[in-house]
Amino acid sequence: MKDNYYSLAKKISIVGIVVNIILGVLKLVVGIVTNSIAIIADAFHSFSDLITTFVVIVSLHLSTKPADKRHPFGHGRVEDIGGLLVSFILGFVGLRFLKTSFMRLFNPERVVITEGVIAVIFVTALVKLFLGIYTSVSSKKINSFILHADALHHYSDFFTSLIVSAGLLFVWRGKLKFDCYLGVFVAFVILFWAIKMAKEFIDNLIGKELSPETYNKIKDTVFSFPNVEGIHNINIHSYGHRKIISFHIVVERDLSLEEAHRLADSIEKRLVNEGWDNCIVHVDIARNSFHFRRSSIEKVIVRLVRRVSFLKGFHNLEVITTETDNILNFHLLIDKNVSLEESHAISHRISNLLKKKFSLSQVHIHVEPYLKKRGYI
């Protein structure tokens, strides 16, 4: 499976390189002949596609290196580092053309545009559209984030080439400043994608919070097994294409060591079959004496919600009891007009109050803006 992933990813990337070389050279020649800063900027946008795709290939190659003593989880994050490098390259290209376009705006130069030139740029836009679709479909097929980012870059090139071909109609009719406006536009598009890509790859490297859909899917899988009374401390570790998940389950106190091990092993195998590369399940033992306090905790939170006007409700309350910890998790709904600082402060006060009142070792409050359409009370 992994061999198919990397071989297909490289094949797609090589196709992208060949197409971008042809389109980049074609646009550059046309841009130099016509003296159009917009077309030259668009050409370098295509060349930046060439550079990013090359970085994708190098990143994929390095990420295939097996795990070693210094890198026990492999080299998968090289993909994210390569993607971050791609976004920096894009940012540099965007800033250069933004500067050049503004300089041309105040010192316009003669631009020679014909119907044939407009047709050529329009055709290159269509080629990039099909390349973007091909790369995007393939990235979903093999679940490759770096290829998905490359597909977005192809789409941005299609969009800019399409706008440039339309804007050149005005230049053809003698409005030379439109060439500079188009150059500025292309530069801003490049910068937009650079920032967007950088943010996504940085999030991958730092680590992102689970989406509610993923969280609920994991919980549904785990609770489908008998003897599981709770789940907490869910963590996802991303290493490029590889996704590793770890969490704690709470099991019945009278479960034997062999039964607990068999249960954890079964859950791990099920989640691997659902698409995770690896799964690590830690087993905690339930402490039944704490269970009766759930209703008391709910009553206290209900009273707080009724007394404080900007508290609108709560949901997903979960009490986790183990040999060493009493953990409370819930979502708190707060008026959307309340500032982030105020929300954090009230969350902190409620957490301390509940810890002290019920001898809780941990309280995790997920603050959400209140939206009526959700229907929470």
Contacts in CASP RR format, 6 or more apart in sequence:
PFRMAT RR
TARGET T0000
AUTHOR 0000-0000-0000
METHOD contacts of the structure
MODEL  1
MKDNYYSLAKKISIVGIVVNIILGVLKLVVGIVTNSIAIIADAFHSFSDL
ITTFVVIVSLHLSTKPADKRHPFGHGRVEDIGGLLVSFILGFVGLRFLKT
SFMRLFNPERVVITEGVIAVIFVTALVKLFLGIYTSVSSKKINSFILHAD
ALHHYSDFFTSLIVSAGLLFVWRGKLKFDCYLGVFVAFVILFWAIKMAKE
FIDNLIGKELSPETYNKIKDTVFSFPNVEGIHNINIHSYGHRKIISFHIV
VERDLSLEEAHRLADSIEKRLVNEGWDNCIVHVDIARNSFHFRRSSIEKV
IVRLVRRVSFLKGFHNLEVITTETDNILNFHLLIDKNVSLEESHAISHRI
SNLLKKKFSLSQVHIHVEPYLKKRGYI
2 64 0 8 1.000
2 241 0 8 1.000
4 142 0 8 1.000
5 142 0 8 1.000
5 144 0 8 1.000
5 241 0 8 1.000
6 60 0 8 1.000
6 64 0 8 1.000
8 138 0 8 1.000
8 141 0 8 1.000
8 142 0 8 1.000
9 56 0 8 1.000
9 60 0 8 1.000
9 138 0 8 1.000
9 142 0 8 1.000
9 144 0 8 1.000
9 146 0 8 1.000
9 147 0 8 1.000
10 57 0 8 1.000
10 60 0 8 1.000
10 61 0 8 1.000
12 134 0 8 1.000
12 135 0 8 1.000
12 138 0 8 1.000
12 139 0 8 1.000
12 147 0 8 1.000
13 53 0 8 1.000
13 54 0 8 1.000
13 56 0 8 1.000
13 57 0 8 1.000
13 60 0 8 1.000
13 147 0 8 1.000
13 150 0 8 1.000
14 57 0 8 1.000
15 131 0 8 1.000
15 134 0 8 1.000
16 49 0 8 1.000
16 50 0 8 1.000
16 53 0 8 1.000
16 131 0 8 1.000
16 135 0 8 1.000
16 154 0 8 1.000
17 50 0 8 1.000
17 53 0 8 1.000
17 54 0 8 1.000
17 57 0 8 1.000
19 127 0 8 1.000
19 128 0 8 1.000
19 131 0 8 1.000
20 46 0 8 1.000
20 47 0 8 1.000
20 49 0 8 1.000
20 50 0 8 1.000
20 53 0 8 1.000
21 50 0 8 1.000
23 46 0 8 1.000
23 124 0 8 1.000
23 127 0 8 1.000
23 128 0 8 1.000
24 43 0 8 1.000
24 46 0 8 1.000
24 47 0 8 1.000
24 50 0 8 1.000
25 43 0 8 1.000
26 43 0 8 1.000
26 120 0 8 1.000
26 124 0 8 1.000
27 39 0 8 1.000
27 40 0 8 1.000
27 42 0 8 1.000
27 43 0 8 1.000
27 46 0 8 1.000
27 121 0 8 1.000
27 124 0 8 1.000
27 161 0 8 1.000
28 40 0 8 1.000
28 43 0 8 1.000
28 44 0 8 1.000
28 47 0 8 1.000
30 36 0 8 1.000
30 39 0 8 1.000
30 43 0 8 1.000
30 117 0 8 1.000
30 120 0 8 1.000
30 121 0 8 1.000
31 39 0 8 1.000
31 40 0 8 1.000
31 43 0 8 1.000
32 40 0 8 1.000
33 112 0 8 1.000
34 111 0 8 1.000
34 112 0 8 1.000
34 113 0 8 1.000
34 117 0 8 1.000
35 109 0 8 1.000
35 110 0 8 1.000
35 111 0 8 1.000
35 112 0 8 1.000
36 111 0 8 1.000
36 113 0 8 1.000
36 117 0 8 1.000
36 168 0 8 1.000
36 171 0 8 1.000
36 179 0 8 1.000
37 97 0 8 1.000
37 100 0 8 1.000
37 101 0 8 1.000
37 104 0 8 1.000
37 179 0 8 1.000
37 180 0 8 1.000
37 182 0 8 1.000
37 183 0 8 1.000
38 101 0 8 1.000
38 164 0 8 1.000
38 167 0 8 1.000
38 168 0 8 1.000
38 171 0 8 1.000
38 179 0 8 1.000
38 180 0 8 1.000
38 182 0 8 1.000
38 183 0 8 1.000
38 186 0 8 1.000
39 117 0 8 1.000
39 121 0 8 1.000
39 164 0 8 1.000
39 168 0 8 1.000
41 97 0 8 1.000
41 100 0 8 1.000
41 101 0 8 1.000
41 182 0 8 1.000
41 183 0 8 1.000
41 186 0 8 1.000
41 187 0 8 1.000
42 121 0 8 1.000
42 157 0 8 1.000
42 160 0 8 1.000
42 161 0 8 1.000
42 164 0 8 1.000
42 186 0 8 1.000
44 93 0 8 1.000
44 97 0 8 1.000
45 93 0 8 1.000
45 156 0 8 1.000
45 157 0 8 1.000
45 160 0 8 1.000
45 161 0 8 1.000
45 186 0 8 1.000
45 189 0 8 1.000
45 190 0 8 1.000
46 124 0 8 1.000
46 128 0 8 1.000
46 157 0 8 1.000
48 89 0 8 1.000
48 90 0 8 1.000
48 93 0 8 1.000
48 153 0 8 1.000
48 190 0 8 1.000
49 150 0 8 1.000
49 153 0 8 1.000
49 154 0 8 1.000
49 157 0 8 1.000
51 86 0 8 1.000
51 89 0 8 1.000
52 83 0 8 1.000
52 86 0 8 1.000
52 89 0 8 1.000
52 90 0 8 1.000
52 150 0 8 1.000
52 153 0 8 1.000
53 150 0 8 1.000
55 82 0 8 1.000
55 83 0 8 1.000
55 85 0 8 1.000
55 86 0 8 1.000
55 89 0 8 1.000
56 82 0 8 1.000
56 83 0 8 1.000
56 86 0 8 1.000
56 146 0 8 1.000
56 147 0 8 1.000
56 150 0 8 1.000
58 82 0 8 1.000
59 78 0 8 1.000
59 79 0 8 1.000
59 81 0 8 1.000
59 82 0 8 1.000
59 83 0 8 1.000
59 146 0 8 1.000
60 79 0 8 1.000
60 146 0 8 1.000
62 75 0 8 1.000
62 78 0 8 1.000
63 75 0 8 1.000
63 76 0 8 1.000
63 77 0 8 1.000
63 78 0 8 1.000
63 79 0 8 1.000
63 240 0 8 1.000
63 241 0 8 1.000
64 75 0 8 1.000
65 74 0 8 1.000
65 75 0 8 1.000
66 74 0 8 1.000
67 73 0 8 1.000
67 74 0 8 1.000
67 75 0 8 1.000
68 74 0 8 1.000
73 237 0 8 1.000
73 239 0 8 1.000
73 242 0 8 1.000
73 244 0 8 1.000
74 239 0 8 1.000
74 242 0 8 1.000
75 239 0 8 1.000
76 239 0 8 1.000
76 240 0 8 1.000
76 241 0 8 1.000
76 242 0 8 1.000
77 204 0 8 1.000
77 205 0 8 1.000
77 238 0 8 1.000
77 239 0 8 1.000
77 240 0 8 1.000
78 240 0 8 1.000
79 144 0 8 1.000
79 145 0 8 1.000
79 146 0 8 1.000
79 240 0 8 1.000
79 241 0 8 1.000
80 145 0 8 1.000
80 146 0 8 1.000
80 201 0 8 1.000
80 204 0 8 1.000
80 205 0 8 1.000
80 238 0 8 1.000
80 240 0 8 1.000
81 201 0 8 1.000
81 205 0 8 1.000
82 146 0 8 1.000
82 201 0 8 1.000
83 146 0 8 1.000
83 149 0 8 1.000
83 197 0 8 1.000
83 201 0 8 1.000
84 197 0 8 1.000
84 198 0 8 1.000
84 201 0 8 1.000
84 202 0 8 1.000
84 205 0 8 1.000
86 149 0 8 1.000
86 150 0 8 1.000
86 153 0 8 1.000
86 197 0 8 1.000
87 193 0 8 1.000
87 194 0 8 1.000
87 195 0 8 1.000
87 197 0 8 1.000
87 198 0 8 1.000
87 201 0 8 1.000
88 194 0 8 1.000
88 198 0 8 1.000
90 153 0 8 1.000
90 190 0 8 1.000
90 191 0 8 1.000
90 193 0 8 1.000
90 194 0 8 1.000
90 197 0 8 1.000
91 190 0 8 1.000
91 191 0 8 1.000
91 194 0 8 1.000
91 195 0 8 1.000
93 190 0 8 1.000
94 187 0 8 1.000
94 190 0 8 1.000
94 191 0 8 1.000
94 194 0 8 1.000
95 187 0 8 1.000
95 191 0 8 1.000
97 183 0 8 1.000
97 186 0 8 1.000
97 187 0 8 1.000
97 190 0 8 1.000
98 184 0 8 1.000
98 187 0 8 1.000
98 188 0 8 1.000
98 191 0 8 1.000
101 180 0 8 1.000
101 181 0 8 1.000
101 183 0 8 1.000
101 184 0 8 1.000
101 186 0 8 1.000
101 187 0 8 1.000
102 180 0 8 1.000
102 184 0 8 1.000
104 179 0 8 1.000
104 180 0 8 1.000
105 177 0 8 1.000
105 180 0 8 1.000
105 181 0 8 1.000
105 184 0 8 1.000
108 176 0 8 1.000
108 177 0 8 1.000
108 179 0 8 1.000
108 180 0 8 1.000
109 176 0 8 1.000
110 176 0 8 1.000
111 171 0 8 1.000
111 176 0 8 1.000
111 179 0 8 1.000
113 168 0 8 1.000
113 171 0 8 1.000
113 172 0 8 1.000
114 172 0 8 1.000
115 172 0 8 1.000
117 168 0 8 1.000
118 165 0 8 1.000
118 168 0 8 1.000
118 169 0 8 1.000
118 172 0 8 1.000
121 161 0 8 1.000
121 164 0 8 1.000
121 165 0 8 1.000
121 168 0 8 1.000
122 161 0 8 1.000
122 162 0 8 1.000
122 165 0 8 1.000
124 161 0 8 1.000
125 157 0 8 1.000
125 158 0 8 1.000
125 161 0 8 1.000
125 162 0 8 1.000
125 165 0 8 1.000
126 158 0 8 1.000
128 154 0 8 1.000
128 155 0 8 1.000
128 157 0 8 1.000
128 158 0 8 1.000
128 161 0 8 1.000
129 154 0 8 1.000
129 155 0 8 1.000
129 158 0 8 1.000
131 154 0 8 1.000
132 151 0 8 1.000
132 154 0 8 1.000
132 155 0 8 1.000
132 158 0 8 1.000
133 151 0 8 1.000
135 147 0 8 1.000
135 150 0 8 1.000
135 151 0 8 1.000
135 154 0 8 1.000
136 148 0 8 1.000
136 151 0 8 1.000
136 152 0 8 1.000
136 155 0 8 1.000
138 144 0 8 1.000
138 147 0 8 1.000
139 145 0 8 1.000
139 147 0 8 1.000
139 148 0 8 1.000
139 150 0 8 1.000
139 151 0 8 1.000
140 148 0 8 1.000
143 241 0 8 1.000
144 241 0 8 1.000
145 200 0 8 1.000
145 204 0 8 1.000
145 240 0 8 1.000
145 241 0 8 1.000
146 240 0 8 1.000
149 197 0 8 1.000
149 200 0 8 1.000
149 201 0 8 1.000
152 193 0 8 1.000
152 196 0 8 1.000
152 197 0 8 1.000
153 193 0 8 1.000
153 197 0 8 1.000
156 189 0 8 1.000
156 190 0 8 1.000
156 192 0 8 1.000
156 193 0 8 1.000
159 189 0 8 1.000
160 185 0 8 1.000
160 186 0 8 1.000
160 189 0 8 1.000
160 190 0 8 1.000
163 182 0 8 1.000
163 185 0 8 1.000
163 186 0 8 1.000
164 182 0 8 1.000
164 183 0 8 1.000
164 186 0 8 1.000
167 178 0 8 1.000
167 182 0 8 1.000
168 178 0 8 1.000
168 179 0 8 1.000
168 182 0 8 1.000
170 178 0 8 1.000
171 178 0 8 1.000
171 179 0 8 1.000
171 182 0 8 1.000
204 238 0 8 1.000
204 240 0 8 1.000
207 236 0 8 1.000
207 238 0 8 1.000
208 238 0 8 1.000
210 218 0 8 1.000
210 234 0 8 1.000
210 236 0 8 1.000
214 236 0 8 1.000
215 234 0 8 1.000
218 231 0 8 1.000
218 234 0 8 1.000
218 245 0 8 1.000
218 247 0 8 1.000
218 271 0 8 1.000
219 231 0 8 1.000
221 267 0 8 1.000
221 270 0 8 1.000
221 271 0 8 1.000
221 274 0 8 1.000
222 228 0 8 1.000
222 230 0 8 1.000
222 231 0 8 1.000
222 247 0 8 1.000
222 249 0 8 1.000
222 267 0 8 1.000
223 230 0 8 1.000
223 231 0 8 1.000
225 263 0 8 1.000
225 266 0 8 1.000
225 267 0 8 1.000
225 270 0 8 1.000
227 251 0 8 1.000
227 252 0 8 1.000
227 255 0 8 1.000
227 259 0 8 1.000
227 263 0 8 1.000
228 249 0 8 1.000
228 250 0 8 1.000
228 251 0 8 1.000
228 263 0 8 1.000
228 267 0 8 1.000
229 250 0 8 1.000
229 251 0 8 1.000
229 252 0 8 1.000
229 286 0 8 1.000
230 249 0 8 1.000
230 250 0 8 1.000
230 286 0 8 1.000
230 318 0 8 1.000
230 320 0 8 1.000
231 247 0 8 1.000
231 248 0 8 1.000
231 249 0 8 1.000
231 250 0 8 1.000
231 320 0 8 1.000
232 247 0 8 1.000
232 248 0 8 1.000
232 250 0 8 1.000
232 318 0 8 1.000
232 320 0 8 1.000
232 327 0 8 1.000
232 329 0 8 1.000
233 246 0 8 1.000
233 247 0 8 1.000
233 248 0 8 1.000
233 282 0 8 1.000
234 245 0 8 1.000
234 246 0 8 1.000
234 247 0 8 1.000
235 245 0 8 1.000
235 246 0 8 1.000
235 247 0 8 1.000
236 243 0 8 1.000
236 244 0 8 1.000
236 245 0 8 1.000
237 243 0 8 1.000
237 244 0 8 1.000
237 245 0 8 1.000
237 246 0 8 1.000
238 244 0 8 1.000
242 277 0 8 1.000
242 278 0 8 1.000
243 275 0 8 1.000
243 276 0 8 1.000
243 277 0 8 1.000
244 276 0 8 1.000
244 277 0 8 1.000
244 278 0 8 1.000
244 279 0 8 1.000
244 280 0 8 1.000
245 271 0 8 1.000
245 276 0 8 1.000
245 278 0 8 1.000
245 279 0 8 1.000
245 280 0 8 1.000
246 279 0 8 1.000
246 280 0 8 1.000
246 281 0 8 1.000
246 282 0 8 1.000
247 280 0 8 1.000
247 281 0 8 1.000
247 282 0 8 1.000
248 281 0 8 1.000
248 282 0 8 1.000
248 283 0 8 1.000
248 284 0 8 1.000
248 322 0 8 1.000
249 263 0 8 1.000
249 264 0 8 1.000
249 267 0 8 1.000
249 281 0 8 1.000
249 282 0 8 1.000
249 283 0 8 1.000
249 284 0 8 1.000
250 284 0 8 1.000
250 285 0 8 1.000
250 286 0 8 1.000
250 320 0 8 1.000
250 321 0 8 1.000
250 322 0 8 1.000
251 260 0 8 1.000
251 263 0 8 1.000
251 283 0 8 1.000
251 284 0 8 1.000
251 285 0 8 1.000
251 286 0 8 1.000
252 286 0 8 1.000
253 285 0 8 1.000
253 286 0 8 1.000
253 287 0 8 1.000
253 288 0 8 1.000
255 263 0 8 1.000
255 285 0 8 1.000
260 283 0 8 1.000
261 283 0 8 1.000
263 283 0 8 1.000
264 281 0 8 1.000
264 282 0 8 1.000
264 283 0 8 1.000
267 279 0 8 1.000
267 281 0 8 1.000
268 279 0 8 1.000
268 280 0 8 1.000
268 281 0 8 1.000
271 279 0 8 1.000
272 278 0 8 1.000
272 279 0 8 1.000
284 320 0 8 1.000
284 322 0 8 1.000
284 323 0 8 1.000
284 324 0 8 1.000
284 325 0 8 1.000
285 322 0 8 1.000
285 323 0 8 1.000
286 321 0 8 1.000
286 322 0 8 1.000
287 321 0 8 1.000
287 322 0 8 1.000
287 323 0 8 1.000
287 326 0 8 1.000
288 321 0 8 1.000
290 319 0 8 1.000
290 321 0 8 1.000
290 326 0 8 1.000
291 319 0 8 1.000
291 321 0 8 1.000
293 319 0 8 1.000
293 358 0 8 1.000
294 317 0 8 1.000
294 319 0 8 1.000
296 358 0 8 1.000
297 317 0 8 1.000
297 319 0 8 1.000
297 328 0 8 1.000
297 354 0 8 1.000
297 358 0 8 1.000
298 317 0 8 1.000
300 353 0 8 1.000
300 354 0 8 1.000
300 357 0 8 1.000
301 314 0 8 1.000
301 317 0 8 1.000
301 330 0 8 1.000
301 350 0 8 1.000
301 354 0 8 1.000
304 311 0 8 1.000
304 350 0 8 1.000
305 311 0 8 1.000
305 312 0 8 1.000
305 313 0 8 1.000
305 314 0 8 1.000
308 346 0 8 1.000
309 335 0 8 1.000
310 334 0 8 1.000
310 335 0 8 1.000
310 337 0 8 1.000
310 338 0 8 1.000
311 332 0 8 1.000
311 333 0 8 1.000
311 334 0 8 1.000
311 335 0 8 1.000
311 346 0 8 1.000
312 333 0 8 1.000
312 334 0 8 1.000
312 335 0 8 1.000
312 370 0 8 1.000
312 376 0 8 1.000
313 332 0 8 1.000
313 333 0 8 1.000
313 370 0 8 1.000
313 376 0 8 1.000
313 377 0 8 1.000
314 330 0 8 1.000
314 331 0 8 1.000
314 332 0 8 1.000
314 333 0 8 1.000
314 376 0 8 1.000
315 330 0 8 1.000
315 331 0 8 1.000
315 333 0 8 1.000
315 376 0 8 1.000
316 329 0 8 1.000
316 330 0 8 1.000
316 331 0 8 1.000
316 366 0 8 1.000
317 328 0 8 1.000
317 329 0 8 1.000
317 330 0 8 1.000
318 328 0 8 1.000
318 329 0 8 1.000
318 330 0 8 1.000
319 326 0 8 1.000
319 327 0 8 1.000
319 328 0 8 1.000
320 326 0 8 1.000
320 327 0 8 1.000
320 328 0 8 1.000
320 329 0 8 1.000
321 327 0 8 1.000
324 361 0 8 1.000
325 361 0 8 1.000
325 362 0 8 1.000
326 358 0 8 1.000
326 359 0 8 1.000
326 360 0 8 1.000
326 361 0 8 1.000
326 362 0 8 1.000
327 360 0 8 1.000
327 361 0 8 1.000
327 362 0 8 1.000
327 363 0 8 1.000
327 364 0 8 1.000
328 354 0 8 1.000
328 358 0 8 1.000
328 360 0 8 1.000
328 362 0 8 1.000
328 363 0 8 1.000
328 364 0 8 1.000
329 363 0 8 1.000
329 364 0 8 1.000
329 366 0 8 1.000
330 364 0 8 1.000
330 365 0 8 1.000
330 366 0 8 1.000
331 365 0 8 1.000
331 366 0 8 1.000
331 367 0 8 1.000
331 368 0 8 1.000
332 347 0 8 1.000
332 350 0 8 1.000
332 365 0 8 1.000
332 366 0 8 1.000
332 367 0 8 1.000
332 368 0 8 1.000
333 368 0 8 1.000
333 369 0 8 1.000
333 370 0 8 1.000
333 374 0 8 1.000
333 376 0 8 1.000
334 343 0 8 1.000
334 346 0 8 1.000
334 367 0 8 1.000
334 368 0 8 1.000
334 369 0 8 1.000
334 370 0 8 1.000
335 369 0 8 1.000
335 370 0 8 1.000
336 369 0 8 1.000
336 370 0 8 1.000
336 371 0 8 1.000
343 367 0 8 1.000
344 367 0 8 1.000
347 365 0 8 1.000
347 367 0 8 1.000
350 363 0 8 1.000
350 365 0 8 1.000
351 363 0 8 1.000
351 365 0 8 1.000
354 360 0 8 1.000
354 363 0 8 1.000
355 361 0 8 1.000
355 363 0 8 1.000
370 376 0 8 1.000
END
